[in-house]
Amino acid sequence: MKTLIIVSKCLRVTEFNSLESSYEFHFRGVFLGESLRGVQLRGPPDLQVQRGGEYLLYVQLVCLEDGLLRGRIIKVRPLGECVDRS
């Protein structure tokens, strides 16, 4: 499986159960020759990802279908923490 780095804004968080949540992120562009209209990811509910927040995501690609990139979150970091403030 491919590992990707994505910088995006969270549009929606849906909790399925105590073990997994679904996260939808904004994305417009092309990846591997396919036009994308969004990113749908799964991951544990304790990631502290909030709707409207911007994040740097490490993602394991699951599939590309119907213009959506689907995957699993490996690691997430708020974009504001990635800025060098020196």
Secondary structure, 3 states (H helix, E strand, C coil): CCEEEEEEEEEEEEECCCCCEEEEECCCEEECCEEECEEEEEECHHHCCCCCCEEEEEEEEEEEECCEEEEEEEEEEEHHHHCCCC
